[in-house]
Amino acid sequence: MDVYRSLGKIPQLPGSIVTIGTFDGCHRGHQEIIKKVNSIAESLKKQSVLITFDPHPRHILQRGYKLPILMHINKKLEILETCHLDVVVVIPFNKEFSQIKADTFLNEIVVKQFKPSWVIVGYDHHFGFEREGSPKFLTQYGKEYGFDVDVVDPITDENVIISSTHIRGLIKQGYVRRASFELGWVFGFEANVIHGAGRGKSLGFPTANFIPEEKNQLVPANGVYFIRGRINGNNLYGMCNLGVRPTFDETDFVMEVHFFDLESNNIYGKKITVEFLERIRDEKKFSNPEELINQLNKDKQNCITLMRKYN
């Protein structure tokens, strides 16, 4: 998969099969679109091309509100790599780009650069200034400029349309296992390990505090989670606490993980990946540290039991 982050560096790819979208989450609905792109590209022996944007357009268009997103651009490219696309174009989305009208975007970027034979989009895709571009608009434009358009219907799960918005809602409520099913990959993110208060070590459960690499990363609801982590290329299981540590009357939000088989706790400053496999319980205020330690031991045993499912 070739990745281009500048329009000026893209080679001419006439006859390409193109799809366009933000693709936050690269969920199963998005994957259905990509499958269609690849299928047509293979049958016509043409290049499959996905055009996406970074940062998320809503971070530019909605002043004062930063939408919590499902993935960093690097994670998006990692997932797209598994989808067997030929080319991914990441267009830098800024205020100037947001002013481009839908027909200008199609003419100056899509048609001029790729001369597509097909453009495939999702049923709810909109583009261009004030979202004037729609599947209907695209179909009419295609007739004029000589490319076919296919609009992919939504994918449903238990009669609910799989969408980035719906998946964000699941994660906000802590339903990480359900969210991962709808994503088609285990929800998680890369993070940087930072120094914490060292309280976990004093309890017999040394933890690594972390902050997501993506500053607008969506994180699950407060609580304790069974997780899988990657450090220096090694996979480790553990449990993660998201919350304010109410037993100690603290108020600052903290993300911390205790890895079960970590040979060295000296991982400060390193990058780790944290994947949220299952939610164990809500965050709870305990009467004293001893009561908390007893619960942490129960949590660990619960997680170790769950490990059999994932090994």
Buried (B, 14 or more C-beta within 10 A) or exposed (E): BEEBEEBEEBEEBEBBBBBBBBBBBBBBBBBBBBBBBBEBBEEEEBBBBBBBBBBBBBBBBEEEEEBBBBBBBEBBBBBBEEBBBBBBBBBEBEEEBBEBBBBEBBEEBBBEBBBBBBBBBBEEBBBBBEEEBBBEBBBEBBEEBEBBBBBBEEBEEEEEBBBBEBBBEBBBEBBBBBBBBBBBBBBBBBBBBEEBBEBBEEBEBBBBBBBBBBEBBBBBBBBBBBBBBBBEEEEBBBBBBBBBBEBEEEEEEBBBBBBEEBEEEEBEEEBBBBBBBBBBEEBEEBEEEEEBBEBBEEBBEBBEEBEEEEE
